[in-house]
C-alpha cells in the first residue's frame, strides 16, 4: 500500500488537510505533517525527509508543494 504524506503551506498546519483526509477512500493511508520552523529550504527538506517513509507519495500545498518537489529531486539524485 502506498502511503500519502500531506504537507501544508506557509502559515498552515497538519489540520489544513483534515477535509481531504476525510474524503479519501477506505484503504488509503494518509498522514499530514506540520512543517518544522526552519528558514532554509534545504534544511527544511532534510527535516521533512527524515519523517517520510521510503516509497511514500508526498503531496504539498504552496510551500509544502515546494518541499515535496525538493524531496523528489533529492530522492531521484540519491
C-alpha positions in Angstrom: 0.0 0.0 0.0 1.3 3.5 -0.9 1.2 6.0 1.9 0.4 9.6 1.3 2.2 12.3 3.2 0.5 15.7 3.1 2.4 18.9 3.7 0.7 22.3 4.4 1.5 25.7 3.1 3.2 28.5 4.9 1.1 29.5 8.0 -0.8 26.3 7.7 -0.6 23.1 9.8 -1.5 19.5 9.5 -5.2 20.3 10.2 -5.3 22.1 6.9 -5.6 18.6 5.3 -8.4 17.3 7.5 -11.2 17.7 4.9 -9.0 15.9 2.3 -8.2 13.1 4.7 -11.9 12.6 5.5 -12.7 12.4 1.8 -10.1 9.8 0.9 -11.5 6.3 0.1 -11.2 3.5 2.6 -7.9 1.8 2.4 -5.9 4.9 1.6 -3.4 5.7 4.4 -2.5 9.4 4.7 -0.5 11.3 7.3 -0.5 15.1 7.5 2.6 16.7 8.9 3.4 20.1 10.3 6.3 21.8 8.6 9.1 22.5 11.1 10.1 26.1 11.7 13.3 26.1 9.5 14.2 29.1 7.4 16.5 27.3 4.9 14.7 25.2 2.2 17.4 22.6 2.1 17.4 22.1 5.9 13.5 22.1 5.8 13.5 19.4 3.2 16.1 17.4 5.1 14.0 17.5 8.3 10.8 16.5 6.4 12.7 13.7 4.6 13.6 12.2 7.9 9.8 11.9 8.7 8.8 10.3 5.4 8.9 6.6 4.8 10.6 5.4 1.6 8.0 4.8 -1.2 5.6 7.4 0.2 3.8 9.8 -2.1 4.3 13.4 -0.8 1.7 16.0 -1.6 2.0 19.6 -0.7 0.2 22.9 -0.9 2.1 26.1 -1.5 5.4 25.9 0.5 4.6 22.3 1.2 4.5 21.7 -2.6 7.9 23.3 -2.9 9.2 21.0 -0.2 7.6 18.0 -1.9 9.2 18.8 -5.2 12.5 19.3 -3.5 12.2 15.9 -1.9 11.5 14.4 -5.3 14.7 15.9 -6.7 16.7 14.7 -3.7 15.4 11.2 -3.9 16.0 10.9 -7.6 19.6 12.0 -7.3 20.4 9.7 -4.3 
